[in-house]
Amino acid sequence: MVAAAKTKTQVVGDVCIREMHFESIGDNVPGHVHDFAHAMICIKGSATVRYRLPMEEILDEKIIKVGDYFNMEARIEHDLIALENDTLIVCVHPERPGKTWLEAIR
């Protein structure tokens, strides 16, 4: 059964770190947009990152595997889909001063 990835978010100093654990193939993080850029790092397994460029109807995608980094620019709609069981992706971005971590990741 496909499910949403389990997430854990921490702020360490001035860096926000969000772990996304995909237990099964097909588990996902639904499409969303941030007003800040962030790095995605594949720690375990692999996933497809799908994204829509500004003003474009065409969706593009990239497969990230263990050790791959991917820079997601600000204001780009994106989602993730696990290609392997037990996949772990970490997103890293600067903490946003004056906002709670929950506000910062929206």
C-alpha positions in Angstrom: 0.0 0.0 0.0 1.4 3.4 -1.0 1.7 5.9 1.9 3.2 9.3 2.7 6.8 9.3 3.8 7.4 9.6 7.5 9.1 12.9 8.3 11.3 14.2 11.1 12.4 17.9 11.2 15.1 19.4 13.4 16.8 22.7 13.7 20.5 22.5 14.4 22.1 25.9 14.9 20.9 27.9 11.9 20.2 24.9 9.7 16.9 23.1 9.3 17.2 19.4 8.5 14.2 17.3 7.4 14.4 13.5 7.1 12.0 11.7 4.9 11.8 8.0 5.3 10.0 6.0 2.6 9.2 2.5 4.0 8.0 1.0 0.7 8.4 1.5 -3.1 5.9 4.1 -4.2 5.7 5.9 -0.9 5.7 9.6 -1.5 5.9 13.2 -0.5 3.0 15.0 -2.4 3.6 18.0 -4.6 4.5 21.2 -2.7 6.3 24.5 -3.1 8.6 26.5 -0.8 9.7 30.1 -1.1 13.3 29.1 -0.4 15.8 26.8 -2.1 17.0 23.6 -0.4 19.3 20.7 -0.9 18.1 17.1 -1.1 20.6 14.4 -0.3 19.8 10.6 -0.8 21.2 8.7 2.2 19.7 5.3 1.5 17.8 3.8 -1.4 16.6 5.9 -4.4 13.7 8.1 -5.4 12.3 10.1 -8.3 12.1 13.9 -7.8 9.5 15.3 -10.1 9.4 19.1 -10.6 7.6 21.7 -12.7 9.7 24.6 -13.9 8.2 28.1 -13.5 5.8 29.0 -16.2 6.0 25.5 -17.7 3.3 22.9 -18.1 5.9 20.1 -18.6 6.9 18.1 -15.5 10.6 17.1 -15.4 12.2 14.5 -13.2 15.5 13.2 -11.8 16.3 10.0 -10.1 18.5 10.4 -7.0 20.5 7.5 -5.6 22.7 7.0 -2.5 25.2 9.9 -2.3 23.4 12.1 -4.9 22.6 15.7 -4.1 19.9 17.7 -5.8 19.3 21.5 -5.5 15.7 22.4 -5.5 15.3 26.0 -6.4 12.7 28.2 -4.6 9.2 28.3 -5.9 9.4 25.1 -7.9 6.6 22.6 -7.3 8.1 19.2 -6.5 7.2 15.8 -5.2 9.2 12.6 -4.4 8.4 9.0 -5.0 10.5 6.1 -3.5 11.9 3.6 -6.0 13.2 1.3 -3.3 12.0 0.1 0.1 13.6 1.8 3.1 14.7 5.0 1.2 15.9 7.9 3.2 16.1 11.5 1.7 17.3 14.5 3.8 16.5 18.1 2.9 18.7 20.8 4.3 18.1 24.6 4.2 18.9 27.6 6.4 16.6 28.2 9.3 14.3 31.1 8.6 14.7 33.7 11.4 11.5 34.7 13.1 9.6 31.6 12.1 9.0 28.3 13.8 10.4 25.3 12.0 6.8 24.4 10.9 6.3 27.8 9.3 9.8 27.5 7.8 9.1 24.3 5.9 5.8 25.5 4.3 
